[in-house]
Amino acid sequence: MMRARRAPMLVGLLMLVIVCGAEVSNGKKLGTGRLSRRGFPKGFVFGTATSAYQVEGMASKDGRGPSIWDVFIQKPEGVGKVNWKGVAYYNRLINYLLERGNQILKSAYSNWLYNVPWGLYKAVTYIKEHYGNPTVILSENGMDDPGNLTFAKALKDITRIKYCWSYMAELKKAIDEGANVVGYFAWSLLDNFEWRSGYTSRFGIVYVDYKTLKRYPKMSAYWFKSILRPDKN
């Protein structure tokens, strides 16, 4: 019997060690913590995720294609009741973690986003061990900064670099142990309109001036560039 082809599994998950230097625009250097393109399997895809048109009606223009949100905004009755079983599940999970003294590190601006890099390692390893090691693409990984930072502070996003480094290091660890992960996409390429926060938080590795729409690469963009250099060991 022929096995059915499986589409890649998309995993959306929304520390810096100074070893090798990467030049950035302000003359300083950033360490890459021994992370490099060569450290990942041949053909591994790195990229940045971004939002599709965030304008109503764009599903029929420029090839974006329809989204579930194009339907939901037209049908408010589509909102259902609270899933109490889901609430109970997370209450049990929180109590379980608190009983064992697990400390979750929070570093992002959004109060729902926590810095738990080992969680990515465990998630990818779990998929490998319990789902037959399917092809996995990490479609979103990133953190936000407050939208009211000064321009200079917004460009110097050291916390984002530490965040991404720690997650990529744990991802590489899982890959080295056999997890079939073929891609990593940082969220997001540009600062954009967030569902819950609007323009009050910035996820991009590229700063967007919302008045002029001019783009400015942040320090994290140069850091990613240094990792992805083909000549980097």
N, C-alpha and C positions, 0 to 999 in steps of 0.2 A: 504494500500500500504506500502510495506517495504521500509524503508529509506536506501539509499545506504551508505555503510561504507565510511567514509572519512579518507584519510591518514593525518597524522599530518602535520600541516603547519610549514614550516621551515622559521624562521626569521633570516637572516644574517645581523647583525649590526656591521656593522665592526663600596672620603673624609674619610678620616680616622678619627674615633672617638676612642680615647683611653679608652676602657672600660675593656675588658678582655685581658690578656696578652698571647702571643704565643711565645714560645722560638724559636729562629732561630740560625743558626750555628755560628754566630759571637757573641753570648751572649746577644744581645739586644732583646727587646720585641716589638711585633707589636700588635696593637689593632685590634680587629675584628668588632668593632662597633655594637655589639649585633647581628651580622649575624651568623647563625649556620645552620647546616643541619636540626636540629629539628625545626627551624623556617619555613621550607618549608614543603609542603604537603608530606604525606607518599608516598614513591615510586618515589619522584622527583629525576631526574637523573642529576648529576653533572659530567662534563667531560672536556676534552681539545680536541680541533680540531687540525688536522695536515694535511699536504699535502700528496697526493698520489705520486707515483713515478713521478719525474719531468724529466724523460728521455724519449726521443722519442722511440717508439716501445714497451714500457712496457705494452701497452694495451693487448698484447697477451701473457704476462708472469706473473706468480705468482698470477693470479686471480684478478688483479686490475680492469679489465674491461675497455671498451672504454670510452673516454672523447670527448667532442665536440672539444677540442683543438687538439686532434689527427687528426681530419678532417681539421680544419682550417689551420694548418701549412702546409698541403699538397695542399690547395686550396686558394692561396692568393687572387683570384678573389672574394672570399666570403666576402671581406670587402665592405660595402655599402656606400652610400652617407650620409652626415651629416643629422641627423633628426632635421630639423629646428623647427618643432613644439615642440620637446622636449627642445631645447635650449630656445625657447620663454617661455615655461612653467617655467623653472627655473629662467629666467630673471624676470618674473612676481613675482615669489615667493620671490626672493632676494629683489626686490623693496618693496614688501609688508612688509617684516620683517624690512627693513631699515626705512620705514615710521613710524613704531611703536616702533622704538628704541630698538628692541630685541638685546641682546648681546650674541653672541656665543663664548663660551670659548674654546680656542685651547690649547691643552696640548701635543699632540702627535708629533712625528718627521715629519710624512707625512703631507704635506700641505693640503690634502683633508680630514684629519681625525680630527674631532672636539669632544670636551667633552660636550655632551648634554644629560645627564642621564634622564632628564625629558622627552626627546623625546622618549625614550624607553617605559616609562610609558604610554605616550599618544598613541603610536603606538599599543601597546598590548591592551589597553583599546578600541581603535578604532576597532580593529579586533573583540574584544568581542561583541561590540555593533552593528556592522554593518555586520558581517559575521556569526552570530549565535553561537559565542563563540566556535570555533573549537579547537581541540587539537593543541597546538603550542609548537614547540621546538626552542629555541634560539640557532641556530647552530654555530654562530660566534660572539664573542664580545671581543674586545681587542684593544690595541694600541701598537705603535712601539717606540723604542728609536733609536738614531743614531747608525750606525754600527761602528763608529770610537771611541766610548767611551773606556776608559781604562777598563781592565778586572774587576778591583775592582768596578768602577762606574757602569758598566753594571750589576753586581750582585746585587747592592743596588738599585733596581728599585722601589723606593718609589712612584714615579708618577704613575706607573702602578697599584700599590696597591690601591691608591686613586681612580683611574679611575674605576677599577673593583668594588670596594666597592660601589661607587656611583651608578653604573648601577645595581648592584645586589640589592641594597636597593630599587631602584625604581621598579625593577621587582617584588620584594616581596610585595611591596605596591599594585601593580596591581593584584597579585595573591590573596592577602588578600581581595581584593574587588571583587573577583569572576572570574578573568581571568583564563582560562584553559591552563596554561603553565605547561608542564611536564618535561622540561629539559633545562639546561644551559650549554653551552660549551664555554670555554675560547679559544680565538685565540691568540697564538697557543701554543701547547705543546713545540715545539722546534723552535729555530731560523731557518729560512729557506730561500729559494730563492723566493723573491717577484716578481710578474709579472713586475711591473714598476720600482722597486728600486733595483732589484737584491739582492746582499748581503750587500747593504749599509744601510739597516734598519733591526732592530731585533724586532720581535713580540713575541718571545717565553718567557715562564716562566722558561724555561731551556736554559741556555747559551750553544752554540755549538762552540767549537774551530774548525774553518773550515780547519785548517791545519792537525789536528790530529783526528777530529771528536769526541773528548772527550766531555762529557756532564757535566755541572755544574748547579745544581738547583739555581735559583735566589731567592732573598728574597720573591718575589711574590709566588713562589712555596711553600715555607714554610708557607706563609700566607694562601694560599688555603688549605693546609694540616690542619692547625689549625681550620679552619672553618668546615672542613668535619669530624673532629674527632667525632665518634659516642657517646662519653661520654660528649660532650660539650653541655652546657645548651643553 
